[in-house]
Amino acid sequence: MSCFSDFPMPEDFPNFLHNSKLLEYFRIFARKFDLLKYIQFQTTVLSVKKHPDFSSSGQWEVVTEKNSKKQSAVFDAVMVCSGHHILPHIPLESFPGIERFKGQYFHSRQYKHPEGFEGKHILVIGLGNSASDIAVELSKKAAQVFISTRHGSWVMSRISEDGYPWDMVFHSRFRSMLRNVLPQTIRKWIMEQQMDRWFNHENYGLEPQNKYLMKEPVLNDDLPSRILYGTIKVKPRVKELTETSAIFEDGTVEEGIDVIVFATGYTFSFPFLEDSLVKVEDKMVSLYKYMFPPHLEKSTLACIGLIQPLGSIFPTVELQARWATRVFKGLCTLPSGSTMMADIIKRNEKRIDLFGKSLSQTLQTNYVDYLDELALEIGAKPDLLSLLLKDPKLAVKLYFGPCNSYQYRLIGPGQWKGARSAILTQKQRILKPLKTRAPKASSDFPISFLLKILGLLAIVVAFFFQLQWF
């Protein structure tokens, strides 16, 4: 589900990739499309400023530095692709006594492997995906791991219906439509039932404080079992730290803490840009559809990846880039500045209604809706009604199946001949790396089929006797 739209993952790759496999995919992709010649590695961007004739040309002066040598160049357009995981955020002011703490503490970004933490008592602050992954890994080496969370979180397994990856099941147009049209109370009730289907979050101390908000869930298959083993203990917010202990808001104290891992997220900034271009306030930026500054004389600057979709980032940023380049070329036009600002305000109000006011959710957006929105801008959104008449098999797959990146290569600019086949064969490619052993076909008559036949006969007999009775 994370691959680029015209380049499926190698068939032998697992469904959830180790970071080394993802890097390998990027390298294969770069070689395939001969991209390395366009990339300047080990180069720092110092400044991006409007060219003196920007109002007519839309050009930018970019100053870079490599090996202590500065270089200036003029570009017709700029994409800022640094994302939002830029500056590690450690709010030490929120942890009284941290200056007295004698142990080691660091941000989760600095964590690389569990070696060196054997026998330690470790406190992980936060309950996002990084916090959970680190806590689970450390719990196999450490003497004890504690997770401190203010608000809790829904925890999901990567494995969904029939063993398929969760996002393949969750991210479909049909399910997205249901989430959009159902009344809020029903939607919230269904979500709670689904999230508690695997295990009761309240029993594990994980139930979210604002459990009806559509916040990003934690995807971790091991966390509940590590809590069951007792190697991880869930604690509330840290009230105070001493030289060797943590005092929590419920009054409990954990002694002998050796290490604190702050999995407290990130902040982002753009020091190479003028504040007037992309101004960051309270982890928020005013960008049209999370991409374009609304008041530029020329639309030749776009932010790519400054967003948190409830799905894979790679298909999202690919569609952003496809739209941005067409805007740069003049093939797509943006609305007026006032219209863009109105959209920014309305979008933010909707985001707060769905995801809440938490600073960690300021960039959150629905996955399928946003992909379709971007695709519509470039003319790449598939027409389901038309397809239902011409190619019903494909139309059904597009609506009820996973919303994958290939769908946006069926029509419009940048069509890919392999898109239809990639959509229809995705299930086989998902299963291929799992089938490393081929079980012998069972020669026994399937019991389930026999039970269905007997059930059907029972219904027929009952119906017959009912007719006789009347």
C-alpha positions, 0 to 999 in steps of 0.5 A: 500500500506504500508503493509509488503508483507506477512501480509495485514493490518487488513480489518477494518483499514482505508486506510490512517492510523493515527500514532496510527494505524500504531503502532498497525499494527507494534505490531500485526506484531511483535506478529505474527512473535514473534519478540519482543524477538530479540529487545533490547529497550532503547539501544544506539549503541555507535560504530560498528567497524570491528573485527580484523579478518574482512578481513577473517570473515567479522564480526563486534564488536558492543558496546551498552549501556543500563541503563548506562551499556556498552556491547560488542558483535560480529556480523556476519553482520550489518544493519544500519536502522536509515534512514535519518530523524535523525537530525533536520536541522535548518539553522539559518544562512539563517535567518538574525535577528533570534537572535533578534526575541522575539517569540518562534521558533522550528523545526517541529519535536518538534510539537505534537498538536495545543493546546497552539497556539490559537490566535497566528500568526504563520510562517511555513517555508517550504512547504513539507508534514510536513510543510503543515500538521502542517500549516493546523492543526494550521490554525484551532486554530491560528489567522493567519498562513503564509507558507514561501516557496522558490521554491513552490510545487505541491499539490495533493489530497490523493483521486484519480480516482473514489475516490481510494487512489492516490498511488493505481492509480499512482504506477502501472507498466503501468504508470511507463512504460509510464513515462520512455518511453515518450519523456521528453517534453511530460512527463513534459507537461502531469505531469503539466496538471495532477498536475493542474487538481485539482486547478491552482497552480499559482493562489494559489502561490504554483506553483513550481519554477522547475515545471518539476522536479519529486520532491516529491509532497505534499499530503494534501486535506485541504491546498488549501481550507485553503488558500481559507478561508484565514487562511493560506497565502503563502509567498516567502522566508524570507529575514530578521526577526525582534523582532516581524515581518518577512520581505520577499524577495518581500518586504512585511512585516508581523507584530506580528509573535508569533511563527516560525516553521522550517519545514526545513528537516533533516540531517543524520549522523552515529557517531557510524560508522567510516567515511570510511564506510559510509561517508556523504558529502552534504547530499550524501553517496556513496552506491551501490543501496543506500545500500552497501559501495562499497569498503568493503572486505566483504559485511556484512554491509548494510544501510536500508531506506537511501532512499526517494522513491516516494512511501511507505517506508515500502515495499521498506525497506523490499525488501532491507532487503531481498536482504541484508540478502541473500548477507550476507549469500552468496546466492547473490553476489555483483559486483566488487568495481569499477563496484559498483562505476560506478553504483553509479555515473550513478545513481546520474546523472540520479537522478539529471536529474529527480529530480534536484540538491536540497539537499532535493532530494539527496536520491530520486528515482522512486518507481516501478523501484527501487522495481523491481530492488531489486526484480530482485536481489533476484529472486522475480520479477514476470515474466509478460510474463510467467504469461500472458500465465499461469494466464492472470487475475493476469498478467493484475492486476500486470501490470495495477493495483497497484504495491503492496508489495504482488507481490514480494511474488509470486515467488522466496525465501520467497514465500507466498501462500496468495500473489495471493489472496491478489493482486486480492482482494486488491480493496475489502479490500480498499473499506471495511472500507469505506462502513460503510453504505450500501445504498439501491439498486436503483430500478430505471432504470439507466439513463446512461444506457438508454442514451447509448442505445439511443446513439447507436440507433442514430448511427445505424439510421445515418449509415442506412440513410448514406447507403441510401444516397449513 
